[in-house]
Amino acid sequence: NMKKFRIIREGALCVTLLLIAFLAAGWVWEEEKLKEEEKRNWLEEHLYLDALSFSVEGTNFDEKIKCWPDWTGGRIYVFLPSYAAGKPLTMEWEYAERLTIDGEEKESGTVWKEYELDREYAFCFEDEGAVQESWTVVFLCSRNLPAAWVYTDSGSMDFVDESWGNRESGLFYLVNADGTMECMDGLTYIKGRGNTTWGQDKKPYSVKLESGHDLFGMGVSRRWELLANAYDGSNLRNQLVFEMAQEAGMAYTPQATWVDLYLNGEYQGLYQISEKVEVGNGRVEIADQEAGYGDLTGGYLFLMEDASRYETAVSRFTTEGHQTMVIKSPEIAGEEQIEYLSGLVQEFEDAVTAPDGVNPETGKFFTEYIDLDSFAMKYLVEEITKNSDAVTNSQYFYKQPESVSGLLYAGPVWDYDNALGHTDEEAMDPVGLMLDRIRSDDGISNLWYGSLCAQPVFMERVKELYRDVFAPILETIIQERIDEYRERIRVSATLDWIRWKDTNKDFRYRVCDSYDAYVDYLQEFLRQRKDFL
C-alpha cells in the first residue's frame, strides 16, 4: 500500500509540475505578446522621425542615415560610420513644418557642424501649429572600421527578409574608415544566407555585385558574404579561426574583415564581409566543371551536412557509414559525376575504418586517398575550437582532377561563430575532445574523424602539426591578437550591442552582460583549451 501511495503521490507531483510549466509558458507567451504590441504601438508614433535622415558631408553619395528608435529606453539613436567623425551632417526631413533642436529652429537641408557625440538632444517636430513629436536623440559614431551600404530598388528589406531565397537588386557602396571609396557598384542581388543564423533577428546576407572587385585585397570577385555573427557576442570567433588557418598554411581559407553594415540607410550592426566558399579564381582554385571543364575526375567541392540540410540539397550522396554529403560544385551534378565522387569517397571510408587502415577491396592504405596534412590540419582546427559543427555541418572537402592530384583534400574552414565555448555544456568545457560528439538523433558519430584518430600515422602527424604549427599561433592569439582586435572593434561592438540588445538569445548560447565579458570568456576558454591540448 505504501508503494502504491508513493507511486500515486509521485504521479500527482509530476502532473503538478507539468501544469506549472504549462502555465508559466503561457504567461511568458502572453508577456511576449504584450511586449510586441507595446513595441508596435510605440513605433507607429514616429511618422515625422521616419522622414528624417542625415548624410555625411564630403562623400560621393548621400547616405541618408536613418534614426533608430530604442523603444525600451525611450531614446533615438543616430549611428554614424567611422568616416563621419568630425564631419558636418546634412539634415533632411519631410512633412513637418518646423524642426527645433534644443529649441533652435532648423531648416531641411541644413548643414549641422556643431553636433556632439553621446549627448542628448531634444528634437521637436511641429506641424499644423502644434508639436507633433518630441524625441531625445543621441549621436554615436563608429571607429576604425569601413562601412558597407546596401540600397535595394524597393527601398526596403521586407521582401528579402521574408524568405531565405528572396532576392532584390540595388546599389552597393563600401567606404573605408578614412572616407575613401573602396567600391561603388550596382547590386545584382542581396539575399539571405546561413541556416540557423537566418532565423535570428540580426540576419546574414549574401551579395552579388554587377562587376568583380578586389575588396580590401581579398581578391577579385562578384560574390561576397555578410556574416552577422549573431551568436557571437565577441564578434571575434570567425576572424580568429580564419586567420589561424591562414597562418597554418591551409589552402583556400576565406579572408574576412569587419564592417559596419547599413541597409537602406538603417544601421544594421557590426558584420564581417567575407569571401564566399566557392570554386573560382582567388577562391577554391580547382577545375570548374560548371564553367565547361569536362574531366569527370574533378574538380569537386563538397561538404558534410546534417540530415535536414542534406534533404534539401540538389546534388548529394550518403556513404555506407551514414555520412551525408552535399556537392556544392558542380551544383547540379550528373549521375556519372555523383557515382564517381561517391565511389572514391567510399573507398577512402572503407580504408580508414579498417583496423589496419587498408581498403579490403583495393588494398590501398587510407593515405593513398587523402592529403594527410590537409585532413590533419582540418581536424586540429575543429578540435582546438571544440566546434560542435565538426560532426554535423559545414565540413568542406575538395577534389582536383587526376591530372593535378588523385587525392581528396579537407577544407576550406568555415563557420565558427558557434565554436570556442558555445552551444551546450560539453562544448563550453575547455577540457575534453570532440571525437565522441553525437552527429544525429540516430546516434551515429562522425565516422571519419574518429576513424582517422584511431590510425597511428594520422595521430602522429596531428601531434607534430599541433606542436610545430598551431601551438605558437594559439599563443599569439591568446596573448596579443584577441586584445588587439578587442580594441579595434570595441566602439562598433558597443553600437552593435545597443542596436541588438533587446533581441532574444538562444538559451544554448552563453549570454554575458557586456562586450568585455564576452571577449574575456573567449580568451579564457582558449587559454584553458590550449593548456588541455
C-alpha positions as CSV (number, residue, x, y, z in Angstrom):
1,N,0.0,0.0,0.0
2,M,2.9,2.4,0.8
3,K,4.4,1.6,-2.5
4,K,1.1,2.3,-4.3
5,F,0.7,5.6,-2.3
6,R,4.2,6.6,-3.2
7,I,3.6,6.0,-6.9
8,I,0.3,8.0,-6.8
9,R,2.0,10.8,-4.9
10,E,4.9,11.0,-7.4
11,G,2.5,10.9,-10.3
12,A,0.5,13.8,-8.8
13,L,3.7,15.7,-8.3
14,C,4.7,15.2,-11.9
15,V,1.2,16.4,-13.1
16,T,1.5,19.5,-10.9
17,L,5.0,20.3,-12.2
18,L,3.8,19.9,-15.8
19,L,0.8,22.2,-15.0
20,I,3.0,24.8,-13.5
21,A,5.4,24.6,-16.5
22,F,2.4,24.9,-18.9
23,L,1.0,28.0,-17.0
24,A,4.5,29.5,-16.9
25,A,5.0,29.0,-20.6
26,G,1.6,30.6,-21.2
27,W,2.5,33.6,-19.0
28,V,5.8,34.1,-20.9
29,W,4.0,33.9,-24.2
30,E,1.4,36.4,-23.0
31,E,4.2,38.7,-21.8
32,E,6.0,38.5,-25.1
33,K,2.7,39.2,-26.9
34,L,2.1,42.3,-24.8
35,K,5.7,43.4,-25.3
36,E,5.4,43.1,-29.0
37,E,2.2,45.0,-29.0
38,E,3.7,47.8,-26.9
39,K,6.7,48.0,-29.2
40,R,4.4,48.2,-32.3
41,N,2.3,50.9,-30.8
42,W,5.4,52.9,-29.8
43,L,7.0,52.6,-33.2
44,E,3.8,53.7,-35.0
45,E,4.1,57.1,-33.3
46,H,7.2,58.3,-35.2
47,L,5.9,59.4,-38.6
48,Y,8.0,62.5,-38.7
49,L,11.1,60.9,-37.3
50,D,10.9,58.3,-40.1
51,A,11.2,61.1,-42.6
52,L,14.4,62.5,-41.0
53,S,17.8,61.5,-42.4
54,F,21.5,62.5,-42.2
55,S,24.2,62.5,-44.8
56,V,28.0,63.0,-44.2
57,E,29.5,66.0,-45.9
58,G,32.3,65.2,-48.4
59,T,31.3,61.7,-49.5
60,N,30.4,60.8,-53.1
61,F,26.8,59.8,-52.2
62,D,24.0,60.7,-49.9
63,E,23.9,58.0,-47.2
64,K,20.6,59.2,-45.8
65,I,21.3,57.7,-42.4
66,K,18.0,57.0,-40.6
67,C,17.3,57.2,-36.9
68,W,17.0,54.0,-34.9
69,P,14.4,54.0,-32.0
70,D,15.4,52.3,-28.8
71,W,11.8,51.9,-27.8
72,T,12.6,50.3,-24.4
73,G,14.9,53.2,-23.4
74,G,12.9,56.0,-25.0
75,R,16.0,57.2,-26.9
76,I,16.5,57.7,-30.6
77,Y,20.0,56.9,-31.9
78,V,21.8,58.1,-35.0
79,F,24.6,55.6,-35.7
80,L,27.3,57.2,-37.7
81,P,30.0,55.4,-39.7
82,S,33.7,55.8,-38.7
83,Y,34.5,58.3,-41.5
84,A,31.8,60.7,-40.2
85,A,34.0,61.6,-37.2
86,G,34.4,65.4,-37.0
87,K,32.5,66.0,-40.3
88,P,29.3,68.1,-40.7
89,L,26.0,66.4,-41.3
90,T,23.3,67.4,-43.8
91,M,19.8,67.0,-42.2
92,E,16.8,66.4,-44.4
93,W,13.1,65.7,-43.5
94,E,9.6,65.8,-44.8
95,Y,6.0,66.5,-43.6
96,A,6.8,68.7,-40.5
97,E,6.6,72.4,-40.9
98,R,9.3,73.0,-38.4
99,L,12.1,71.1,-36.6
100,T,13.7,72.5,-33.5
101,I,16.8,71.0,-31.8
102,D,17.2,72.1,-28.2
103,G,14.8,75.0,-29.1
104,E,16.8,76.2,-32.1
105,E,14.9,76.0,-35.4
106,K,16.5,74.1,-38.3
107,E,15.6,74.0,-42.0
108,S,15.6,70.9,-44.1
109,G,19.0,70.8,-45.9
110,T,20.8,72.4,-43.1
111,V,24.5,71.5,-42.7
112,W,25.0,70.9,-39.0
113,K,28.6,71.3,-37.8
114,E,28.3,71.7,-34.1
115,Y,26.7,68.5,-33.0
116,E,28.4,66.5,-30.3
117,L,28.6,62.7,-29.8
118,D,26.9,60.9,-26.9
119,R,24.9,63.9,-25.9
120,E,21.1,64.1,-25.6
121,Y,19.4,66.5,-28.0
122,A,15.7,67.4,-27.8
123,F,14.2,67.1,-31.3
124,C,10.7,68.6,-31.7
125,F,8.6,68.3,-34.9
126,E,5.9,70.9,-35.3
127,D,3.1,70.7,-37.8
128,E,-0.3,72.5,-38.1
129,G,0.8,74.9,-35.4
130,A,1.5,72.3,-32.7
131,V,4.2,69.9,-31.6
132,Q,3.5,66.5,-33.1
133,E,6.5,64.5,-32.0
134,S,9.3,65.1,-29.4
135,W,12.3,62.9,-29.1
136,T,15.5,62.5,-27.2
137,V,18.2,62.0,-29.9
138,V,21.8,60.7,-29.4
139,F,24.5,60.6,-32.0
140,L,27.1,57.8,-31.8
141,C,30.0,57.2,-34.2
142,S,31.9,54.1,-35.0
143,R,35.7,53.9,-35.2
144,N,38.4,52.2,-37.2
145,L,36.0,50.2,-39.5
146,P,34.8,50.6,-43.1
147,A,31.1,50.9,-43.7
148,A,29.1,48.8,-46.2
149,W,25.9,50.4,-47.7
150,V,23.2,48.4,-49.5
151,Y,20.3,50.2,-51.1
152,T,17.6,47.9,-52.6
153,D,15.5,49.1,-55.5
154,S,12.3,49.0,-53.4
155,G,13.9,50.9,-50.5
156,S,13.0,48.2,-48.1
157,M,14.4,44.8,-46.9
158,D,10.9,43.4,-46.3
159,F,10.9,41.2,-49.3
160,V,14.4,39.9,-48.8
161,D,13.9,39.2,-45.1
162,E,10.6,37.5,-45.8
163,S,12.2,34.3,-47.1
164,W,15.7,32.9,-47.4
165,G,15.6,32.6,-51.2
166,N,14.2,36.1,-52.0
167,R,16.5,38.4,-53.9
168,E,16.5,42.1,-54.7
169,S,18.8,44.2,-56.8
170,G,20.1,47.7,-56.0
171,L,23.3,49.6,-55.2
172,F,26.3,48.8,-53.1
173,Y,28.9,51.1,-51.6
174,L,31.9,50.3,-49.5
175,V,33.6,53.2,-47.8
176,N,36.9,53.0,-45.8
177,A,37.2,54.4,-42.3
178,D,39.1,57.4,-43.7
179,G,36.2,58.2,-46.1
180,T,37.8,56.9,-49.3
181,M,35.6,54.8,-51.6
182,E,36.6,51.1,-51.7
183,C,33.8,50.0,-54.0
184,M,30.8,51.6,-55.7
185,D,28.8,49.3,-57.9
186,G,25.4,48.1,-58.9
187,L,24.0,45.2,-56.9
188,T,22.8,42.2,-58.9
189,Y,21.2,40.9,-55.7
190,I,21.2,40.7,-52.0
191,K,19.7,37.6,-50.4
192,G,19.6,35.7,-47.2
193,R,22.3,33.1,-46.3
194,G,23.0,30.7,-43.4
195,N,20.9,28.1,-41.8
196,T,20.1,28.6,-38.1
197,T,21.6,32.1,-38.2
198,W,18.9,33.1,-40.8
199,G,16.3,32.7,-38.1
200,Q,17.9,35.4,-35.9
201,D,16.7,39.0,-35.9
202,K,20.2,40.1,-36.9
203,K,20.3,38.3,-40.3
204,P,23.3,37.3,-42.5
205,Y,23.2,38.1,-46.2
206,S,24.9,37.2,-49.5
207,V,25.5,39.9,-52.1
208,K,26.5,39.7,-55.8
209,L,27.9,42.8,-57.4
210,E,27.5,43.6,-61.1
211,S,31.3,43.6,-61.6
212,G,34.2,41.9,-59.9
213,H,36.0,43.9,-57.2
214,D,39.1,43.2,-55.1
215,L,37.7,44.3,-51.7
216,F,40.4,45.0,-49.1
217,G,42.9,42.9,-51.1
218,M,40.9,39.7,-50.7
219,G,40.9,39.0,-54.5
220,V,38.5,40.0,-57.3
221,S,35.0,38.5,-57.1
222,R,31.4,39.5,-57.6
223,R,30.1,37.4,-54.7
224,W,30.6,38.2,-51.0
225,E,29.1,37.2,-47.7
226,L,27.9,39.5,-45.0
227,L,28.3,37.5,-41.7
228,A,26.1,38.7,-38.8
229,N,27.8,36.7,-36.0
230,A,24.5,36.9,-34.2
231,Y,25.6,34.0,-31.8
232,D,29.0,35.5,-31.0
233,G,28.9,38.4,-28.5
234,S,32.6,38.9,-29.0
235,N,32.3,39.2,-32.8
236,L,35.8,37.6,-33.0
237,R,35.5,33.9,-33.4
238,N,35.3,33.6,-37.2
239,Q,38.0,36.1,-37.8
240,L,40.4,34.5,-35.3
241,V,39.8,31.0,-36.7
242,F,40.2,32.1,-40.3
243,E,43.5,33.8,-39.5
244,M,44.7,30.8,-37.6
245,A,44.0,28.6,-40.6
246,Q,45.7,31.0,-43.0
247,E,48.8,31.3,-40.9
248,A,48.9,27.5,-40.6
249,G,49.0,27.4,-44.4
250,M,45.6,25.8,-45.0
251,A,44.7,26.3,-48.7
252,Y,41.8,28.5,-49.8
253,T,40.9,29.7,-46.3
254,P,38.4,32.6,-46.7
255,Q,39.6,36.1,-45.9
256,A,37.3,38.5,-44.0
257,T,37.2,41.8,-42.2
258,W,34.8,43.8,-40.1
259,V,32.4,46.4,-41.5
260,D,29.5,48.5,-40.2
261,L,26.5,47.5,-42.3
262,Y,23.7,49.9,-43.3
263,L,20.6,48.6,-45.2
264,N,18.7,51.4,-47.0
265,G,20.2,53.9,-44.5
266,E,19.3,51.9,-41.4
267,Y,22.2,50.8,-39.2
268,Q,22.3,47.0,-39.1
269,G,25.3,46.5,-36.9
270,L,28.8,45.0,-36.8
271,Y,29.3,42.5,-39.6
272,Q,32.1,40.7,-41.4
273,I,32.4,40.9,-45.1
274,S,33.9,37.6,-46.2
275,E,35.0,35.6,-49.2
276,K,32.4,33.0,-50.3
277,V,33.5,29.4,-50.3
278,E,33.1,28.6,-53.9
279,V,35.1,27.4,-56.9
280,G,36.8,30.2,-58.8
281,N,40.0,32.2,-59.2
282,G,41.1,33.5,-55.9
283,R,38.7,31.3,-54.1
284,V,38.8,27.4,-54.2
285,E,41.1,27.2,-57.3
286,I,40.2,23.8,-58.7
287,A,38.8,22.9,-62.1
288,D,35.3,24.4,-62.5
289,Q,33.1,21.8,-64.1
290,E,30.2,24.4,-64.2
291,A,32.4,26.5,-66.5
292,G,32.7,23.7,-69.0
293,Y,35.7,21.8,-67.7
294,G,34.9,18.2,-68.8
295,D,37.1,16.0,-66.7
296,L,35.0,13.5,-64.7
297,T,37.7,13.2,-62.1
298,G,37.4,16.9,-61.0
299,G,37.2,19.4,-59.7
300,Y,34.6,18.8,-57.0
301,L,33.7,20.9,-53.9
302,F,31.6,19.1,-51.4
303,L,30.8,19.1,-47.7
304,M,29.4,17.1,-44.9
305,E,26.0,18.3,-43.7
306,D,23.3,17.1,-41.3
307,A,20.2,15.3,-42.5
308,S,18.0,18.4,-42.6
309,R,20.3,20.3,-44.9
310,Y,21.1,17.1,-46.9
311,E,17.4,16.6,-47.7
312,T,17.1,20.0,-49.4
313,A,20.4,19.7,-51.4
314,V,20.3,19.3,-55.2
315,S,23.3,17.0,-55.6
316,R,24.1,14.7,-52.7
317,F,25.1,11.2,-51.6
318,T,25.4,9.2,-48.4
319,T,28.2,6.8,-47.6
320,E,27.8,3.4,-46.2
321,G,29.0,4.9,-42.9
322,H,26.0,7.2,-43.0
323,Q,27.9,10.4,-43.7
324,T,25.6,12.7,-45.6
325,M,27.5,14.6,-48.3
326,V,26.3,17.6,-50.4
327,I,28.1,18.5,-53.6
328,K,28.4,22.3,-54.0
329,S,30.3,22.3,-57.3
330,P,29.1,21.3,-59.7
331,E,25.8,22.3,-58.1
332,I,23.8,20.2,-60.5
333,A,26.0,17.1,-60.7
334,G,25.1,14.4,-63.2
335,E,24.6,10.8,-62.3
336,E,28.0,9.8,-63.6
337,Q,29.7,12.6,-61.6
338,I,28.0,11.6,-58.4
339,E,28.8,8.0,-58.9
340,Y,32.5,8.8,-59.5
341,L,32.9,11.1,-56.4
342,S,30.8,8.9,-54.1
343,G,32.8,5.8,-55.2
344,L,36.1,7.5,-54.4
345,V,34.9,8.8,-51.0
346,Q,33.5,5.3,-50.2
347,E,36.9,3.7,-51.0
348,F,38.5,6.1,-48.6
349,E,35.9,5.5,-45.9
350,D,36.4,1.7,-46.2
351,A,40.1,2.1,-45.8
352,V,40.1,4.5,-42.9
353,T,37.5,2.4,-40.9
354,A,39.5,-0.8,-41.4
355,P,41.6,-1.6,-38.3
356,D,44.8,-1.6,-40.3
357,G,43.8,1.4,-42.5
358,V,43.8,-0.7,-45.7
359,N,40.8,-0.9,-48.0
360,P,40.0,-4.6,-48.1
361,E,38.9,-4.4,-51.8
362,T,41.6,-2.2,-53.4
363,G,44.5,-3.0,-51.0
364,K,45.2,0.8,-50.7
365,F,46.2,2.4,-47.4
366,F,44.0,5.3,-46.4
367,T,46.8,7.9,-47.0
368,E,46.7,6.9,-50.7
369,Y,43.2,8.5,-50.8
370,I,43.7,11.8,-48.9
371,D,46.1,14.6,-48.5
372,L,47.3,13.7,-45.0
373,D,48.3,17.3,-43.9
374,S,45.0,18.9,-45.0
375,F,43.0,16.4,-43.1
376,A,45.2,16.6,-40.0
377,M,45.1,20.4,-40.0
378,K,41.3,20.4,-40.6
379,Y,40.8,18.1,-37.6
380,L,43.1,20.3,-35.5
381,V,41.1,23.4,-36.2
382,E,37.8,21.6,-35.2
383,E,39.5,20.2,-32.1
384,I,41.2,23.4,-31.0
385,T,37.9,25.3,-31.3
386,K,35.9,22.5,-29.9
387,N,33.5,23.1,-32.8
388,S,30.2,21.2,-32.3
389,D,29.6,21.5,-36.1
390,A,32.7,19.4,-36.7
391,V,30.4,16.3,-36.6
392,T,27.4,17.8,-38.3
393,N,27.8,20.7,-40.7
394,S,30.0,22.9,-42.9
395,Q,32.8,20.4,-43.2
396,Y,34.2,21.1,-46.7
397,F,36.3,18.9,-48.9
398,Y,37.6,19.2,-52.5
399,K,38.9,17.0,-55.3
400,Q,41.2,18.2,-58.1
401,P,41.3,16.5,-61.5
402,E,43.5,13.4,-61.7
403,S,46.0,15.3,-63.8
404,V,46.6,17.5,-60.8
405,S,46.1,15.1,-57.9
406,G,44.1,11.9,-57.3
407,L,43.7,12.8,-53.6
408,L,40.8,14.1,-51.5
409,Y,41.6,17.3,-49.6
410,A,39.9,18.7,-46.4
411,G,38.9,22.3,-46.3
412,P,38.4,25.2,-46.6
413,V,37.5,26.0,-43.0
414,W,34.1,27.7,-42.5
415,D,31.5,28.7,-39.8
416,Y,32.9,29.1,-36.3
417,D,30.5,31.5,-34.6
418,N,29.3,28.5,-32.6
419,A,32.7,27.3,-31.7
420,L,35.1,28.1,-28.8
421,G,32.8,27.6,-25.9
422,H,29.3,27.7,-27.4
423,T,26.3,25.5,-28.0
424,D,26.0,23.3,-24.8
425,E,27.6,22.3,-21.6
426,E,30.0,19.8,-23.2
427,A,31.1,22.3,-25.8
428,M,31.6,25.0,-23.2
429,D,34.0,22.9,-21.2
430,P,37.6,23.6,-22.4
431,V,38.6,20.2,-21.3
432,G,37.7,17.1,-23.4
433,L,37.9,16.1,-27.0
434,M,35.3,16.4,-29.8
435,L,35.8,12.9,-31.1
436,D,32.7,11.4,-29.5
437,R,30.3,14.2,-30.3
438,I,26.9,12.8,-31.4
439,R,26.2,13.6,-35.0
440,S,22.4,13.0,-35.1
441,D,19.5,11.6,-33.3
442,D,20.2,8.1,-34.5
443,G,23.4,8.1,-32.5
444,I,25.8,8.0,-35.5
445,S,29.0,9.9,-34.7
446,N,31.4,11.5,-37.2
447,L,32.9,8.3,-38.6
448,W,35.8,9.9,-40.4
449,Y,37.5,11.9,-37.7
450,G,37.0,9.1,-35.2
451,S,38.5,6.6,-37.6
452,L,41.4,8.8,-38.6
453,C,42.3,9.4,-35.0
454,A,42.5,5.7,-34.5
455,Q,45.2,5.4,-37.1
456,P,48.7,6.0,-35.6
457,V,50.0,7.6,-38.8
458,F,47.3,10.2,-38.7
459,M,47.7,11.0,-35.0
460,E,51.4,11.2,-35.2
461,R,51.1,13.9,-37.9
462,V,48.4,15.7,-35.8
463,K,50.7,15.9,-32.8
464,E,53.6,17.2,-35.0
465,L,51.4,19.9,-36.6
466,Y,49.9,21.0,-33.3
467,R,53.4,21.3,-31.7
468,D,55.2,22.9,-34.6
469,V,52.4,25.0,-36.2
470,F,49.3,25.5,-34.3
471,A,50.5,25.9,-30.7
472,P,52.7,29.0,-31.5
473,I,49.8,30.6,-33.4
474,L,47.5,30.0,-30.5
475,E,49.9,31.6,-28.1
476,T,50.0,34.7,-30.2
477,I,46.2,34.8,-30.5
478,I,45.7,34.5,-26.7
479,Q,48.5,36.9,-25.7
480,E,48.2,39.5,-28.3
481,R,45.6,39.3,-31.0
482,I,42.4,39.0,-29.0
483,D,43.2,42.2,-27.1
484,E,44.3,43.9,-30.3
485,Y,41.0,43.1,-32.0
486,R,39.0,43.8,-28.9
487,E,40.2,47.4,-29.1
488,R,39.9,47.7,-32.9
489,I,36.2,46.8,-32.9
490,R,35.2,48.0,-29.4
491,V,33.3,51.1,-30.5
492,S,31.5,49.3,-33.3
493,A,30.7,46.4,-31.0
494,T,29.2,48.8,-28.5
495,L,27.0,50.3,-31.2
496,D,26.0,46.8,-32.2
497,W,25.2,46.0,-28.6
498,I,22.8,48.9,-28.3
499,R,21.2,48.1,-31.7
500,W,20.5,44.4,-30.8
501,K,20.4,44.3,-27.0
502,D,16.6,43.5,-26.9
503,T,16.8,40.6,-29.3
504,N,16.2,37.1,-27.9
505,K,19.3,34.9,-27.4
506,D,19.1,31.1,-27.9
507,F,19.3,29.5,-24.4
508,R,22.0,27.2,-25.6
509,Y,24.5,30.1,-26.1
510,R,26.4,31.7,-23.3
511,V,25.0,35.2,-22.6
512,C,27.2,37.8,-20.9
513,D,26.4,41.2,-19.6
514,S,28.9,43.2,-21.6
515,Y,31.2,43.2,-24.6
516,D,34.3,42.8,-22.5
517,A,32.8,39.9,-20.6
518,Y,32.2,38.1,-24.0
519,V,35.8,38.7,-25.0
520,D,37.2,37.7,-21.6
521,Y,35.2,34.5,-21.7
522,L,36.5,33.7,-25.2
523,Q,40.1,34.5,-24.2
524,E,40.0,32.4,-21.1
525,F,38.3,29.5,-22.9
526,L,41.1,29.4,-25.5
527,R,43.8,29.7,-22.8
528,Q,42.4,26.7,-20.9
529,R,41.8,24.8,-24.1
530,K,45.4,25.2,-25.1
531,D,46.5,24.1,-21.7
532,F,44.4,20.9,-22.0
533,L,45.6,20.1,-25.5
